[in-house]
Amino acid sequence: MKTDNFFNPQWRDDIYNDAARKIPLALPPRSESNDGIWVAKQVIRGESVFGEYHNYKKSRILTAIVKKVKANPFIKITNEDGSVVPEDSPIMEFLNPPKAWMTDSTEELMSMYAVAEKVHGRVLIGGLGMGVLPQMALYLDRPVDSFTIVENSPEIIDITSRAWLNGLDEQTRAKIEIVEQSFEDYIKTTDKKFDSIYLDLWEDSDPRFLPYINLLVEQVKPLCNEGGQIYVWAYALAIDSFANLINYLEREDIDIKKIPARIDPLLTRYGEWRALEENSTLSMAEYEEKARELAMAEKLETLEYDRGRYFTTHAQSTFDRQFIRQILSLSVRDSAVQEPE
């Protein structure tokens, strides 16, 4: 795998580290829906962490920012008479149930912790969420001069400000700038430079995001100071997922050329390469190596990314991740791990 001065695709954030669960966080309280976004709480006695299920002796409260899922504009649902089902129909809400947008799941906390241990200097963060990353970095007393956090949703800014930002002391608050803007627009207009850049703008770790992510990484490199580093949420996991997907498709002898390009441009690119006669008799290791190479290289032409073009209506983070791991036999354990008190 190729590594450049600003971005290391081999860096991983799917690392188990129990220290992540011990950091106190200011999380938002339960709330009612605000423009289709709200905060939910749930008591849980166990959860999956990087493919391994953990039973807890003491239950914990899971906090999630939940949002209403809009129907995919590229897929029309019709009644028996052929008429299109309207967006506000109860049927559409049943077909597109609300989904957890951001959570403090143990898996997410550990991913954030892996980044928090690294950031320093002037830090740029794409996506505010519940403010977990900066909270962790501050708790770890990282040598951070400033946080510039770009968030496009005013609802998220309001939720997180009331729960965390408004409670900070004046000196700490002065280090944090919240920019209400799309990240794509921000990087086109800013003249600032940063020592650490963290990207977490997509909703799940599905490898179909990789062509967008790869272009985004290229476009933020000019914002790095000398020695600066770019960190990408779930990047290595997405690469692994694509390589294992190719392993599955090759073992099952599935004709990749029949998969429509609009659903998965990365898989389409692999199919074009695989269709060449000289690539018809390679080993599985060679197919997986090519899959990883393409997964790190394929880019969209522009950052005008529309999730609906590449995902089905029902593609959701939990479903996609569990499907990839379970169906393709990734990181599945036969027995649960018992957590200590």
C-alpha positions in Angstrom: 0.0 0.0 0.0 1.3 3.5 -0.9 1.7 6.0 1.9 2.3 9.7 1.3 3.4 12.5 3.7 -0.1 13.5 4.7 -2.3 10.4 4.6 -1.5 6.9 5.6 -4.3 4.5 4.4 -2.9 1.7 6.6 -3.7 3.6 9.8 -6.6 2.0 11.7 -9.2 3.3 14.1 -11.0 0.0 14.6 -8.7 -0.8 17.6 -10.1 -2.1 20.9 -9.0 0.2 23.7 -10.9 0.1 27.0 -9.5 3.5 28.0 -12.0 5.1 25.6 -14.9 4.1 27.7 -13.5 5.7 30.8 -13.5 9.3 29.5 -16.3 11.4 30.9 -18.4 13.0 28.1 -21.0 15.8 28.0 -23.7 14.1 25.9 -27.1 15.6 25.0 -30.3 14.7 26.9 -33.3 13.0 25.4 -35.2 15.4 23.1 -38.2 15.7 20.9 -38.0 15.8 17.1 -36.6 19.1 15.7 -36.9 19.1 11.9 -36.7 15.3 11.8 -33.7 15.1 14.2 -33.8 14.1 17.9 -31.8 12.6 20.7 -32.8 9.1 21.9 -31.5 7.1 24.9 -31.5 3.3 25.3 -30.4 1.0 28.1 -28.2 -1.8 26.8 -26.6 -4.8 28.4 -24.2 -5.6 25.5 -23.1 -4.6 22.1 -20.9 -5.6 19.2 -17.4 -4.0 19.1 -15.5 -4.5 15.9 -17.2 -7.8 15.2 -17.0 -9.2 18.8 -20.0 -9.2 21.0 -19.5 -8.0 24.6 -22.0 -8.8 27.4 -22.0 -6.2 30.2 -22.4 -7.1 33.8 -23.6 -3.6 34.4 -26.0 -2.0 31.8 -25.1 1.3 30.2 -27.1 4.0 28.5 -26.6 4.4 24.8 -27.1 8.0 23.4 -27.9 8.5 19.8 -28.8 11.4 17.5 -31.6 10.0 15.4 -32.9 11.4 12.1 -35.9 10.7 9.9 -34.8 8.9 6.7 -36.1 10.5 3.5 -37.1 8.3 0.6 -34.4 7.7 -2.0 -35.3 10.1 -4.9 -33.9 7.6 -7.4 -36.2 4.8 -6.3 -40.0 5.2 -6.7 -42.5 3.2 -4.6 -45.8 2.7 -6.3 -49.2 1.3 -5.3 -51.0 -1.5 -7.1 -52.6 1.0 -9.5 -49.1 2.3 -10.4 -49.4 5.6 -8.6 -46.4 6.9 -6.6 -46.7 6.6 -2.9 -46.4 10.2 -1.4 -43.5 11.1 0.9 -45.7 11.7 3.9 -47.5 8.3 3.7 -47.2 6.0 6.7 -46.0 3.3 4.3 -42.9 5.4 3.5 -42.1 5.8 7.2 -42.4 2.0 7.6 -40.1 1.4 4.6 -37.7 4.1 5.7 -37.5 3.9 9.5 -35.5 6.5 11.4 -31.8 5.7 11.8 -29.1 6.4 14.3 -27.0 9.2 12.8 -24.4 9.5 15.6 -24.0 7.4 18.8 -21.7 6.9 21.7 -21.5 3.2 21.0 -18.3 1.6 22.4 -17.2 1.0 18.8 -17.6 4.7 18.0 -15.9 5.8 21.2 -12.8 3.6 20.5 -12.6 4.9 16.9 -12.7 8.5 18.2 -10.1 7.6 20.9 -7.7 6.4 18.2 -7.8 9.8 16.6 -7.8 11.8 19.8 -4.4 10.2 20.8 -2.9 11.6 17.5 -4.3 15.1 17.0 -2.2 18.2 17.8 -1.6 21.8 16.8 -4.4 23.4 14.7 -7.1 20.7 14.2 -9.7 20.7 11.5 -12.7 18.3 12.0 -15.2 17.5 9.3 -18.5 16.8 11.2 -19.4 17.9 14.7 -21.5 15.0 15.9 -21.8 15.0 19.7 -18.3 16.6 20.0 -16.8 13.3 21.2 -13.4 13.7 19.5 -12.5 17.2 20.8 -13.8 16.2 24.3 -11.5 13.2 24.3 -8.5 15.2 23.0 -9.0 17.9 25.7 -9.4 15.2 28.4 -6.1 13.6 27.2 -4.5 17.0 27.4 -3.3 16.8 23.8 -1.1 19.7 22.6 -4.0 21.3 20.6 -3.9 25.0 19.7 -7.3 25.2 18.2 -10.3 23.1 16.9 -12.1 24.2 13.7 -15.2 22.1 13.4 -17.2 22.3 10.2 -20.9 21.2 10.5 -23.6 21.7 7.9 -26.6 20.9 10.2 -27.8 23.8 12.5 -29.8 21.2 14.5 -26.6 19.3 15.3 -24.8 22.5 16.3 -27.7 23.4 18.6 -27.9 20.0 20.2 -24.1 19.7 20.8 -23.7 23.4 21.9 -26.3 23.0 24.6 -24.9 19.7 25.8 -21.2 20.5 25.7 -19.9 23.8 24.2 -22.0 26.1 26.4 -20.6 24.5 29.5 -16.9 25.0 28.8 -14.8 27.5 30.6 -13.9 30.7 28.7 -10.3 29.7 28.0 -11.3 26.3 26.5 -14.2 27.7 24.5 -11.9 30.2 22.9 -10.0 27.3 21.3 -13.1 26.0 19.5 -14.6 27.5 16.3 -17.8 26.0 14.9 -18.4 26.8 11.2 -21.9 26.2 9.9 -21.2 25.2 6.3 -20.8 22.2 4.1 -17.3 20.8 4.4 -16.9 20.7 0.6 -17.6 24.4 0.5 -15.4 25.2 3.4 -12.3 23.6 2.0 -12.8 25.5 -1.3 -12.8 28.9 0.4 -10.6 28.7 3.6 -7.0 30.0 3.6 -6.2 28.3 6.9 -3.6 25.6 7.3 -3.8 22.7 9.8 -1.6 20.2 11.6 -4.3 17.5 12.0 -7.4 16.9 9.8 -10.1 14.4 10.7 -12.8 13.5 8.2 -16.0 11.9 9.3 -18.8 13.1 7.0 -20.3 9.9 5.7 -23.0 7.9 7.5 -21.4 4.4 7.6 -18.3 2.4 6.7 -19.6 0.9 3.5 -16.9 0.7 0.8 -19.2 2.4 -1.7 -18.1 5.7 -0.1 -14.5 5.2 -1.0 -14.5 7.0 -4.4 -15.9 10.1 -2.6 -13.5 9.7 0.4 -10.4 9.4 -1.9 -11.3 12.6 -3.7 -12.0 14.4 -0.4 -8.6 13.4 0.9 -6.8 14.7 -2.2 -8.7 18.0 -1.9 -7.8 18.6 1.8 -4.1 17.9 1.4 -3.3 21.5 0.4 -4.7 22.5 3.8 -2.0 20.6 5.7 1.0 22.3 7.3 4.3 20.6 6.8 4.2 17.4 8.7 0.4 17.5 8.9 -1.7 14.4 9.0 -5.1 13.4 7.6 -7.2 10.8 9.5 -10.2 9.2 8.0 -13.0 7.5 10.0 -13.3 3.7 9.1 -11.1 4.0 6.0 -9.1 0.8 6.7 -12.3 -1.1 7.6 -13.9 0.0 4.3 -10.8 -1.2 2.3 -10.9 -4.6 4.2 -14.6 -4.8 3.4 -14.2 -4.3 -0.3 -11.3 -6.9 -0.5 -13.5 -9.4 1.3 -16.4 -8.6 -0.9 -14.3 -9.4 -3.9 -13.2 -12.6 -2.3 -16.8 -13.6 -1.9 -17.8 -12.6 -5.4 -14.9 -14.5 -6.9 -15.5 -17.6 -4.8 -19.2 -17.6 -5.8 -18.3 -16.9 -9.5 -20.7 -13.9 -9.6 -20.6 -11.9 -12.8 -19.6 -8.4 -11.5 -20.4 -6.8 -14.9 -24.1 -7.2 -14.2 -24.0 -4.9 -11.2 -25.2 -1.4 -12.3 -22.5 1.3 -12.1 -24.8 3.7 -10.3 -25.1 1.4 -7.4 -21.3 0.9 -7.0 -18.8 2.7 -9.2 -15.9 1.1 -7.4 -17.2 -2.4 -8.0 -17.8 -1.5 -11.6 -14.2 -0.4 -12.0 -13.1 -3.8 -10.6 -15.4 -5.6 -13.0 -13.9 -3.7 -16.0 -10.4 -4.8 -14.9 -11.6 -8.4 -14.2 -13.1 -8.7 -17.7 -9.7 -8.5 -19.3 -8.6 -11.9 -20.5 -5.2 -11.7 -18.8 -6.9 -11.3 -15.5 -9.1 -14.4 -15.7 -6.7 -17.0 -14.1 -5.1 -15.1 -11.3 -5.0 -16.3 -7.7 -7.4 -15.1 -5.0 -4.6 -13.2 -3.3 -4.0 -11.3 -6.5 -7.7 -10.4 -6.9 -7.8 -9.1 -3.3 -4.6 -7.1 -3.9 -6.1 -5.5 -6.9 -9.3 -4.8 -5.0 -7.3 -2.9 -2.3 -5.4 -1.0 -5.0 -8.5 0.1 -6.7 -10.3 0.9 -3.4 -7.5 3.4 -2.5 -7.3 4.9 -6.0 -10.8 5.2 -7.4 -12.2 8.8 -7.2 -15.4 10.6 -8.1 -15.0 13.4 -10.6 -16.5 16.0 -8.2 -17.3 16.2 -4.5 -21.0 16.6 -5.3 -21.8 13.3 -3.7 -25.4 12.1 -3.7 -25.8 9.0 -1.4 -29.0 8.0 -3.2 -27.2 7.3 -6.4 -25.0 4.6 -4.8 -27.1 3.2 -2.0 -30.4 1.4 -2.0 -33.2 2.9 0.1 -32.6 0.4 2.9 -28.8 0.6 3.2 -28.1 1.7 6.7 -24.9 1.6 8.7 -25.7 -1.2 11.1 -27.3 -3.4 8.5 -24.5 -2.8 5.9 -21.7 -3.4 8.4 -23.2 -6.5 9.9 -24.0 -7.9 6.4 -20.5 -7.4 5.3 -19.0 -9.0 8.4 -21.5 -11.9 8.8 -22.1 -12.9 5.2 -18.5 -12.6 4.2 -17.3 -14.1 7.5 -15.4 -11.1 8.8 -14.4 -10.8 12.4 -17.2 -13.0 13.7 -16.6 -14.7 17.1 -18.5 -17.8 18.2 -18.7 -16.8 21.8 -19.4 -13.5 23.6 -16.8 -11.8 25.7 -17.8 -11.2 29.3 -17.0 -7.7 30.4 -15.6 -7.0 33.9 -17.4 -4.9 36.5 
